[in-house]
Amino acid sequence: MLKYQEFIPHPVLQDCVKRFWILERAYTAQACIEEVVPNACVELILNFGSPSVQLGSTPPRELPKVCLVGLQSQPFLVQASGVVKIVAVRFFAWGVLPFLKPLAEPNSTTNVELDEAWGQVVTQVAAKVETEKYQQAVEELEAFLIGKRLTTWFDPGQVREAAKRLYETKGQVRVADLAASRHLSVRQLQRQFAETTGVSPKRLARTIRFETIRNRLMCEPDANLTDLAYECGYTDHEHVVFLQSPSSMLDYTENNSPRSKGGKRDEEAHHDLRPSGEGLRRST
């Protein structure tokens, strides 16, 4: 049994939310492990079914029922048994601030401390999921987020526009050029990114570039990997690692950047795709 669906958010939310999505899946002993692949978003996951366990940590760690997944630099494995029932929000990297505090740390899967209002909406969503009314569950969550968005002052301004350019260029913009386009210094841009998204523009760019490659390979599994690596800006030793394992590229670039080696900082940046359409619709 597998039920998965994405929904385009209401226009009021489209500057912060990329998608809502639902998943209902029965896991068996023969098929109980899922790989979670990095993307350029932050995920709020509400699981009303069987618990999931994050593997790779010592000891393995059960994920909280309400879990905020920060920007990931490498894939991780999740194990489940029984039926998982999820309603989730996929935020743009800058989009969490009007709704939740604190920000999700990079590479984190953390419990979310809910206030009374959040607790009430989670209870309402749970009741809809219990009767398998997933679209109504998403509508409950969407209505709550719209209310918070309309009553919370939030102007991601410079960060949103800079991140959009990163998405549009598939992460192939120098941070210095990105900062100049917003009439900011590099340090100002980096500080605003850190305050709004929890990560640097360079790190977001890497994640977007990785997501571009993953999406291309999903649509074109026979694509020439060497050409794809160069098209996405990977060169020399980097693209050799990519040819060996696309999922290792994000971790490789993080661990082998000039900054991680103590050398001169190499300033680069990223891209952002926005959903289109009116109201809550199925994503095609």
Residue frames as qw, qx, qy, qz and C-alpha x, y, z in Angstrom:
[[0.000, 0.889, 0.459, 0.000, 0.00, 0.00, 0.00],
 [0.416, -0.157, 0.048, 0.895, 1.41, 3.37, -1.05],
 [0.114, 0.885, 0.434, 0.126, -0.38, 6.71, -1.14],
 [0.430, -0.339, 0.028, 0.837, 1.65, 9.82, -1.98],
 [0.242, 0.800, 0.445, 0.321, 0.43, 13.20, -3.16],
 [0.343, -0.150, -0.101, 0.922, 1.72, 16.77, -3.36],
 [0.065, 0.854, 0.517, -0.006, -0.36, 19.95, -3.13],
 [0.329, 0.415, 0.039, 0.847, 0.45, 23.46, -4.36],
 [0.213, -0.445, -0.563, 0.663, -0.05, 26.00, -1.53],
 [0.103, 0.902, 0.413, -0.068, -2.38, 28.98, -1.48],
 [0.457, 0.685, -0.010, 0.566, -0.82, 32.14, -3.04],
 [0.373, -0.879, 0.135, -0.266, -0.56, 33.75, 0.43],
 [0.795, -0.495, 0.334, 0.109, 1.94, 31.03, 1.37],
 [0.873, 0.431, 0.073, 0.216, 3.88, 30.71, -1.86],
 [0.216, 0.841, -0.384, 0.316, 6.71, 33.00, -0.75],
 [0.375, -0.571, 0.655, -0.321, 7.46, 30.55, 2.08],
 [0.723, -0.029, 0.668, -0.175, 5.97, 27.13, 1.23],
 [0.136, 0.348, -0.741, -0.558, 6.93, 25.12, -1.83],
 [0.568, -0.109, -0.706, -0.408, 4.58, 22.15, -1.35],
 [0.666, -0.282, 0.499, -0.478, 2.35, 20.30, 1.07],
 [0.536, 0.238, -0.769, -0.254, 2.60, 16.52, 0.76],
 [0.779, -0.291, 0.347, -0.433, 1.08, 13.40, 2.27],
 [0.407, 0.343, -0.842, -0.083, 2.33, 9.83, 2.51],
 [0.803, -0.249, 0.378, -0.388, 0.67, 6.67, 3.70],
 [0.584, 0.447, -0.670, -0.097, 2.78, 3.56, 3.31],
 [0.911, -0.353, 0.144, -0.158, 2.84, 0.08, 4.83],
 [0.197, 0.673, -0.710, 0.058, 6.37, -1.12, 5.56],
 [0.978, -0.122, -0.120, -0.120, 7.20, -4.81, 5.89],
 [0.710, -0.546, 0.368, 0.250, 10.20, -6.70, 7.23],
 [0.736, 0.218, 0.423, 0.481, 11.36, -7.18, 3.64],
 [0.287, 0.567, 0.208, 0.743, 10.98, -3.51, 2.73],
 [0.451, -0.782, -0.387, 0.188, 11.49, -1.36, 5.80],
 [0.467, -0.476, 0.079, 0.741, 14.38, 1.01, 4.98],
 [0.378, 0.868, 0.288, 0.145, 14.03, 4.29, 3.07],
 [0.544, -0.050, 0.032, 0.837, 16.80, 6.62, 1.89],
 [0.035, 0.928, 0.292, -0.230, 16.08, 10.30, 2.48],
 [0.620, 0.296, 0.205, 0.698, 17.87, 12.30, -0.22],
 [0.202, -0.456, -0.171, 0.850, 18.89, 15.95, 0.35],
 [0.265, 0.714, 0.474, 0.443, 16.86, 18.73, -1.25],
 [0.255, 0.261, -0.120, 0.923, 17.06, 22.50, -0.99],
 [0.460, -0.568, -0.229, -0.643, 14.15, 22.79, 1.45],
 [0.110, -0.195, 0.764, -0.606, 13.25, 22.41, 5.11],
 [0.508, -0.262, -0.717, -0.400, 10.56, 19.83, 5.89],
 [0.412, -0.223, 0.538, -0.700, 8.03, 19.88, 8.74],
 [0.479, -0.012, -0.835, -0.271, 6.82, 16.28, 9.08],
 [0.586, -0.222, 0.415, -0.659, 3.79, 15.24, 11.13],
 [0.386, 0.114, -0.901, -0.165, 3.70, 11.44, 11.48],
 [0.639, -0.225, 0.254, -0.690, 0.44, 10.02, 12.83],
 [0.930, 0.079, -0.301, -0.196, 1.26, 6.36, 12.14],
 [0.924, -0.237, -0.083, 0.289, 4.00, 3.94, 13.10],
 [0.272, -0.882, 0.246, 0.295, 7.24, 5.57, 14.27],
 [0.759, 0.583, -0.190, 0.217, 10.34, 5.85, 12.09],
 [0.716, -0.587, 0.163, 0.340, 13.91, 5.29, 13.25],
 [0.364, 0.875, -0.317, -0.031, 16.88, 7.21, 11.87],
 [0.954, -0.083, 0.041, 0.285, 19.76, 4.83, 11.21],
 [0.563, 0.587, -0.160, 0.560, 23.43, 5.75, 11.25],
 [0.230, -0.715, 0.354, -0.558, 23.40, 7.29, 14.70],
 [0.563, 0.014, -0.783, 0.264, 24.55, 5.31, 17.74],
 [0.372, 0.206, 0.904, 0.052, 22.18, 4.01, 18.92],
 [0.016, 0.406, 0.633, 0.659, 19.51, 4.37, 16.19],
 [0.061, 0.190, 0.384, -0.901, 17.16, 7.22, 17.07],
 [0.160, 0.612, 0.773, 0.052, 13.37, 7.25, 16.86],
 [0.096, 0.276, 0.211, 0.933, 12.21, 10.35, 15.04],
 [0.174, 0.267, 0.540, -0.779, 9.70, 12.56, 16.86],
 [0.333, 0.590, 0.736, -0.016, 6.07, 12.60, 15.76],
 [0.242, 0.963, 0.120, -0.029, 6.47, 16.28, 14.89],
 [0.738, -0.247, 0.265, 0.569, 9.87, 16.57, 13.22],
 [0.274, 0.928, -0.100, -0.230, 11.65, 19.48, 11.57],
 [0.855, 0.056, 0.286, 0.428, 14.21, 18.30, 9.01],
 [0.076, -0.837, 0.194, 0.506, 16.89, 20.89, 8.27],
 [0.596, 0.702, -0.345, -0.181, 18.87, 21.22, 5.06],
 [0.906, -0.248, 0.321, 0.122, 20.83, 17.99, 4.66],
 [0.106, 0.766, -0.552, -0.312, 24.35, 17.68, 3.22],
 [0.166, 0.251, -0.932, -0.199, 24.10, 13.94, 2.62],
 [0.692, -0.229, -0.493, -0.476, 21.45, 11.20, 2.45],
 [0.229, -0.293, 0.793, -0.483, 20.36, 9.35, 5.58],
 [0.390, -0.127, -0.875, -0.256, 18.44, 6.13, 6.18],
 [0.509, -0.195, 0.345, -0.764, 15.11, 5.73, 7.96],
 [0.213, -0.052, -0.974, -0.063, 13.64, 2.42, 9.10],
 [0.539, -0.095, 0.188, -0.816, 9.93, 1.84, 9.71],
 [0.070, -0.130, -0.987, -0.058, 7.55, -1.00, 10.43],
 [0.150, 0.605, 0.691, -0.366, 3.80, -0.94, 10.10],
 [0.290, 0.743, 0.464, 0.387, 1.88, 1.92, 8.47],
 [0.302, -0.256, -0.087, 0.914, 3.40, 5.40, 8.32],
 [0.126, 0.806, 0.551, 0.176, 0.87, 8.25, 7.96],
 [0.410, -0.281, -0.015, 0.867, 2.46, 11.61, 7.19],
 [0.217, 0.915, 0.305, 0.148, 1.22, 15.12, 6.49],
 [0.623, -0.300, 0.059, 0.720, 4.12, 17.47, 5.75],
 [0.207, 0.965, 0.063, -0.146, 5.08, 20.99, 4.73],
 [0.746, 0.107, 0.156, 0.638, 8.04, 21.61, 2.43],
 [0.087, -0.943, -0.074, 0.314, 9.33, 25.11, 3.18],
 [0.555, 0.719, -0.185, 0.374, 11.76, 27.08, 1.10],
 [0.648, 0.033, -0.446, 0.616, 15.06, 27.49, 2.92],
 [0.057, 0.197, -0.245, 0.948, 14.00, 30.94, 4.18],
 [0.432, -0.376, -0.443, -0.690, 10.35, 30.07, 4.75],
 [0.539, -0.341, -0.743, 0.204, 10.18, 28.63, 8.28],
 [0.216, 0.053, -0.388, 0.894, 10.62, 31.85, 10.26],
 [0.390, -0.275, -0.061, -0.877, 7.01, 33.16, 10.21],
 [0.802, -0.227, -0.378, -0.404, 5.71, 29.85, 11.55],
 [0.908, -0.330, -0.206, 0.158, 8.27, 28.17, 13.80],
 [0.108, 0.796, -0.483, 0.350, 11.21, 29.11, 15.98],
 [0.174, -0.712, 0.421, 0.535, 14.02, 28.30, 16.31],
 [0.584, 0.574, -0.434, -0.375, 15.36, 27.58, 12.83],
 [0.995, -0.013, 0.091, 0.027, 16.23, 24.03, 11.83],
 [0.321, -0.702, 0.555, 0.310, 19.95, 23.39, 12.12],
 [0.563, 0.506, -0.572, -0.317, 21.70, 21.93, 9.05],
 [0.478, 0.187, -0.858, 0.021, 21.72, 18.10, 9.00],
 [0.222, -0.084, 0.708, -0.666, 19.22, 17.99, 11.88],
 [0.465, -0.356, -0.693, -0.420, 16.04, 16.02, 12.48],
 [0.081, 0.086, -0.598, 0.793, 14.68, 17.67, 15.59],
 [0.122, -0.595, -0.779, 0.155, 11.58, 17.65, 17.77],
 [0.008, -0.473, -0.172, -0.864, 9.41, 20.74, 17.50],
 [0.091, -0.318, -0.671, 0.663, 8.16, 22.34, 20.71],
 [0.059, -0.524, -0.611, -0.591, 4.56, 23.29, 19.91],
 [0.163, -0.038, 0.358, -0.919, 2.63, 26.16, 21.47],
 [0.430, 0.296, 0.703, -0.482, -1.09, 25.81, 22.23],
 [0.566, 0.577, -0.056, -0.586, -2.23, 26.97, 18.78],
 [0.351, 0.450, -0.781, -0.254, 0.11, 24.54, 17.00],
 [0.168, -0.051, 0.947, -0.268, -0.98, 21.76, 19.34],
 [0.551, 0.403, 0.453, -0.574, -4.62, 22.35, 18.44],
 [0.593, 0.571, -0.309, -0.477, -4.04, 22.25, 14.69],
 [0.164, 0.351, -0.920, -0.056, -1.95, 19.07, 14.98],
 [0.352, 0.141, 0.830, -0.409, -4.85, 17.46, 16.86],
 [0.603, 0.538, 0.165, -0.566, -7.28, 18.55, 14.13],
 [0.439, 0.553, -0.626, -0.331, -5.00, 17.22, 11.39],
 [0.086, -0.201, 0.965, -0.146, -4.63, 13.92, 13.26],
 [0.536, 0.300, 0.610, -0.499, -8.42, 13.50, 13.37],
 [0.627, 0.599, -0.166, -0.469, -8.63, 13.93, 9.57],
 [0.267, 0.486, -0.824, -0.120, -5.79, 11.46, 8.98],
 [0.347, -0.066, 0.870, -0.345, -7.46, 8.93, 11.27],
 [0.641, 0.469, 0.493, -0.355, -10.46, 8.87, 8.89],
 [0.585, 0.087, 0.581, 0.559, -8.15, 8.91, 5.82],
 [0.266, 0.913, 0.305, 0.048, -9.28, 12.41, 4.79],
 [0.658, -0.184, 0.088, 0.725, -5.80, 13.53, 3.78],
 [0.225, 0.514, 0.280, 0.779, -6.81, 16.47, 1.60],
 [0.388, -0.829, -0.250, -0.315, -8.91, 17.88, 4.43],
 [0.746, -0.506, -0.080, 0.426, -5.95, 17.34, 6.75],
 [0.509, 0.123, 0.176, 0.833, -3.77, 19.42, 4.43],
 [0.056, -0.700, -0.332, -0.629, -6.49, 22.08, 4.21],
 [0.590, -0.771, -0.233, 0.058, -6.58, 22.33, 8.03],
 [0.683, -0.342, 0.069, 0.642, -2.82, 22.81, 8.15],
 [0.349, 0.377, 0.319, 0.797, -2.85, 25.26, 5.25],
 [0.223, -0.825, -0.341, -0.392, -5.57, 27.40, 6.84],
 [0.648, -0.693, -0.112, 0.295, -3.57, 27.58, 10.06],
 [0.605, -0.118, 0.200, 0.762, -0.40, 28.65, 8.21],
 [0.150, 0.622, 0.371, 0.673, -2.32, 31.28, 6.24],
 [0.417, -0.862, -0.267, -0.111, -3.56, 32.74, 9.53],
 [0.666, -0.545, 0.058, 0.506, -0.04, 32.91, 10.93],
 [0.517, 0.194, 0.324, 0.768, 1.37, 34.35, 7.70],
 [0.010, 0.740, 0.366, 0.565, -1.20, 37.15, 7.64],
 [0.480, -0.861, -0.112, -0.126, -0.58, 38.10, 11.27],
 [0.743, -0.448, 0.161, 0.471, 3.21, 37.76, 11.38],
 [0.257, 0.919, -0.225, -0.198, 5.47, 40.46, 9.98],
 [0.745, -0.226, 0.513, 0.361, 8.04, 38.74, 7.84],
 [0.507, 0.829, -0.129, -0.195, 9.99, 40.18, 4.93],
 [0.860, -0.169, 0.321, 0.360, 12.63, 37.75, 3.66],
 [0.203, 0.933, -0.097, -0.282, 13.41, 40.44, 1.07],
 [0.179, 0.762, -0.596, -0.180, 17.05, 40.27, 0.11],
 [0.385, -0.267, 0.883, -0.022, 17.50, 36.62, 1.08],
 [0.684, 0.414, 0.565, -0.206, 14.47, 35.47, -0.91],
 [0.536, 0.809, -0.099, -0.218, 15.53, 37.35, -4.03],
 [0.001, -0.670, 0.735, 0.101, 19.12, 36.14, -3.73],
 [0.513, -0.073, 0.850, -0.096, 17.94, 32.55, -3.21],
 [0.697, 0.587, 0.312, -0.267, 15.61, 32.81, -6.21],
 [0.389, 0.792, -0.429, -0.194, 18.60, 33.73, -8.35],
 [0.261, -0.427, 0.866, -0.015, 20.46, 30.71, -7.00],
 [0.657, 0.257, 0.685, -0.181, 17.57, 28.44, -8.04],
 [0.594, 0.754, 0.060, -0.274, 17.29, 30.11, -11.44],
 [0.322, 0.753, -0.569, -0.075, 20.99, 29.60, -12.16],
 [0.953, -0.049, -0.300, -0.009, 21.04, 26.08, -10.65],
 [0.737, -0.631, 0.042, 0.239, 23.50, 27.19, -7.98],
 [0.732, 0.150, 0.169, 0.643, 26.13, 28.52, -10.37],
 [0.063, 0.906, 0.043, 0.417, 26.57, 32.10, -9.15],
 [0.494, 0.158, -0.491, 0.700, 29.47, 33.45, -7.15],
 [0.349, -0.685, -0.549, 0.328, 28.48, 34.68, -3.70],
 [0.257, -0.367, 0.018, 0.894, 30.30, 37.97, -4.37],
 [0.082, -0.156, -0.544, -0.820, 28.20, 38.54, -7.52],
 [0.328, -0.571, -0.741, -0.130, 25.06, 37.52, -5.67],
 [0.342, -0.599, -0.387, 0.612, 25.76, 40.02, -2.89],
 [0.139, -0.196, 0.226, 0.944, 26.51, 42.79, -5.37],
 [0.146, -0.359, -0.693, -0.608, 23.19, 42.18, -7.16],
 [0.405, -0.712, -0.574, -0.005, 21.39, 42.87, -3.85],
 [0.082, 0.794, -0.159, 0.581, 23.63, 45.88, -3.06],
 [0.759, -0.636, 0.114, -0.086, 25.10, 44.08, -0.04],
 [0.039, 0.664, -0.746, 0.038, 28.58, 43.11, 1.05],
 [0.614, 0.083, -0.781, -0.076, 29.40, 39.40, 1.12],
 [0.157, -0.010, -0.789, 0.595, 29.38, 39.45, 4.93],
 [0.436, 0.086, 0.237, -0.864, 25.98, 41.18, 5.04],
 [0.720, 0.122, -0.450, -0.514, 24.51, 38.59, 2.67],
 [0.509, 0.078, -0.838, 0.183, 26.01, 35.71, 4.63],
 [0.061, 0.019, 0.652, -0.756, 24.69, 37.10, 7.92],
 [0.582, 0.113, 0.038, -0.804, 21.18, 37.58, 6.49],
 [0.695, 0.119, -0.653, -0.278, 21.20, 34.05, 5.08],
 [0.327, 0.055, -0.844, 0.422, 22.31, 32.62, 8.42],
 [0.237, 0.068, 0.488, -0.837, 19.60, 34.55, 10.29],
 [0.645, 0.203, -0.070, -0.733, 16.84, 33.60, 7.83],
 [0.846, 0.214, -0.411, -0.266, 17.75, 30.08, 6.67],
 [0.807, -0.501, 0.312, -0.021, 20.33, 28.78, 9.14],
 [0.827, 0.040, 0.343, 0.444, 22.84, 28.12, 6.34],
 [0.171, -0.544, 0.298, 0.766, 25.22, 30.11, 4.15],
 [0.619, 0.608, -0.076, -0.492, 24.40, 31.00, 0.52],
 [0.243, 0.514, -0.797, -0.205, 27.24, 28.76, -0.60],
 [0.234, -0.032, 0.949, -0.209, 25.82, 25.76, 1.25],
 [0.586, 0.480, 0.425, -0.495, 22.33, 26.38, -0.11],
 [0.472, 0.644, -0.409, -0.443, 23.82, 26.59, -3.61],
 [0.030, 0.322, -0.944, -0.065, 25.49, 23.20, -3.22],
 [0.403, 0.218, 0.816, -0.352, 22.22, 21.66, -2.11],
 [0.574, 0.618, 0.125, -0.522, 20.33, 23.17, -5.06],
 [0.328, 0.587, -0.658, -0.339, 22.99, 22.00, -7.50],
 [0.140, -0.123, 0.978, -0.094, 22.77, 18.49, -6.08],
 [0.503, 0.411, 0.606, -0.459, 18.96, 18.55, -6.33],
 [0.495, 0.641, -0.247, -0.532, 19.26, 19.63, -9.99],
 [0.189, 0.399, -0.877, -0.188, 21.42, 16.61, -10.76],
 [0.278, 0.092, 0.910, -0.293, 19.13, 14.24, -8.89],
 [0.547, 0.526, 0.350, -0.550, 16.04, 15.51, -10.68],
 [0.440, 0.598, -0.492, -0.454, 17.72, 15.24, -14.08],
 [0.071, 0.259, -0.962, -0.042, 18.76, 11.65, -13.39],
 [0.421, 0.262, 0.754, -0.431, 15.23, 10.77, -12.30],
 [0.584, 0.640, 0.128, -0.482, 13.84, 12.11, -15.59],
 [0.652, 0.645, -0.386, -0.099, 16.77, 11.02, -17.76],
 [0.827, -0.453, 0.330, 0.027, 18.33, 7.90, -16.19],
 [0.857, 0.220, 0.242, 0.399, 20.51, 7.35, -19.29],
 [0.136, 0.985, -0.096, 0.041, 21.97, 10.87, -19.25],
 [0.720, 0.372, -0.325, 0.488, 25.72, 11.11, -19.83],
 [0.609, -0.704, -0.256, 0.262, 27.13, 11.61, -16.32],
 [0.551, -0.139, 0.082, 0.819, 30.29, 13.39, -17.45],
 [0.071, 0.464, 0.352, 0.810, 28.32, 15.94, -19.46],
 [0.449, -0.752, -0.422, -0.234, 25.84, 16.36, -16.62],
 [0.655, -0.502, -0.202, 0.527, 28.62, 16.92, -14.08],
 [0.375, 0.006, 0.157, 0.914, 30.22, 19.66, -16.18],
 [0.122, -0.593, -0.478, -0.636, 26.83, 21.21, -16.99],
 [0.543, -0.764, -0.338, -0.089, 26.15, 21.55, -13.27],
 [0.039, -0.919, 0.279, -0.276, 29.51, 23.15, -12.59],
 [0.810, -0.468, 0.340, 0.096, 31.52, 20.18, -11.27],
 [0.561, 0.736, -0.379, 0.023, 35.04, 19.92, -12.63],
 [0.225, 0.574, -0.746, 0.253, 38.27, 17.94, -12.21],
 [0.126, 0.079, -0.935, 0.322, 38.29, 15.73, -9.10],
 [0.453, 0.121, 0.431, -0.771, 34.75, 16.75, -8.18],
 [0.745, 0.262, -0.201, -0.580, 33.14, 15.22, -11.25],
 [0.431, 0.250, -0.867, 0.022, 35.14, 12.00, -10.79],
 [0.128, 0.040, 0.805, -0.579, 33.53, 11.61, -7.37],
 [0.583, 0.264, 0.140, -0.756, 30.16, 12.41, -8.90],
 [0.630, 0.294, -0.609, -0.382, 30.63, 9.68, -11.53],
 [0.235, 0.114, -0.930, 0.260, 31.33, 7.19, -8.76],
 [0.179, -0.524, -0.803, 0.222, 28.25, 8.11, -6.72],
 [0.018, -0.616, -0.251, -0.747, 26.00, 11.15, -7.37],
 [0.567, -0.750, -0.300, -0.164, 24.74, 11.03, -3.76],
 [0.730, -0.364, -0.139, 0.562, 28.30, 11.49, -2.47],
 [0.403, 0.522, 0.126, 0.741, 28.87, 14.76, -4.31],
 [0.296, -0.852, -0.115, -0.416, 27.21, 17.00, -1.75],
 [0.773, -0.612, 0.051, 0.159, 29.29, 15.55, 1.09],
 [0.767, 0.113, 0.124, 0.619, 32.45, 15.65, -1.02],
 [0.239, 0.673, 0.103, 0.693, 32.13, 19.34, -1.87],
 [0.496, -0.831, -0.050, -0.248, 31.36, 20.18, 1.76],
 [0.824, -0.494, 0.136, 0.241, 34.41, 18.33, 3.08],
 [0.712, 0.040, 0.278, 0.644, 36.84, 19.40, 0.34],
 [0.177, 0.938, 0.192, 0.226, 36.03, 23.08, -0.05],
 [0.439, 0.510, -0.316, 0.670, 38.92, 25.57, 0.35],
 [0.391, -0.659, 0.214, -0.606, 37.36, 26.77, 3.60],
 [0.928, -0.347, 0.018, -0.135, 37.32, 23.25, 5.11],
 [0.869, 0.151, -0.138, 0.450, 41.00, 22.88, 4.19],
 [0.464, -0.677, -0.088, 0.565, 41.93, 26.20, 5.72],
 [0.426, 0.138, 0.385, 0.807, 42.52, 27.88, 2.37],
 [0.128, 0.106, -0.050, -0.985, 41.00, 30.98, 0.85],
 [0.451, 0.404, 0.658, -0.449, 37.21, 31.02, 0.88],
 [0.062, 0.089, 0.708, 0.697, 35.62, 30.30, -2.48],
 [0.347, 0.334, 0.412, -0.774, 32.36, 32.25, -2.71],
 [0.105, -0.126, -0.807, -0.567, 29.65, 30.58, -4.79],
 [0.418, 0.114, 0.417, -0.799, 25.81, 30.53, -4.83],
 [0.230, 0.192, 0.954, -0.014, 22.40, 28.88, -5.83],
 [0.250, -0.121, -0.520, -0.808, 18.80, 28.75, -7.43],
 [0.267, 0.168, 0.727, -0.610, 15.05, 28.61, -6.38],
 [0.172, -0.248, -0.769, -0.564, 11.93, 27.15, -8.00],
 [0.314, 0.074, 0.422, -0.847, 8.57, 28.58, -6.99],
 [0.244, 0.385, 0.889, 0.027, 5.22, 26.81, -7.29],
 [0.185, -0.006, -0.256, -0.949, 2.57, 28.39, -9.47],
 [0.322, -0.389, -0.805, -0.310, -1.19, 28.26, -9.41],
 [0.365, -0.441, 0.108, -0.812, -4.08, 29.39, -7.27],
 [0.767, -0.352, 0.175, -0.507, -5.09, 27.78, -3.99],
 [0.507, -0.348, 0.784, -0.081, -4.59, 24.22, -2.83],
 [0.796, 0.420, -0.225, -0.373, -4.21, 21.97, -5.85],
 [0.933, -0.102, 0.286, 0.195, -2.69, 18.65, -6.63],
 [0.062, -0.736, 0.517, 0.433, 0.82, 19.01, -7.95],
 [0.906, 0.401, 0.091, -0.101, 1.41, 17.42, -11.33]]
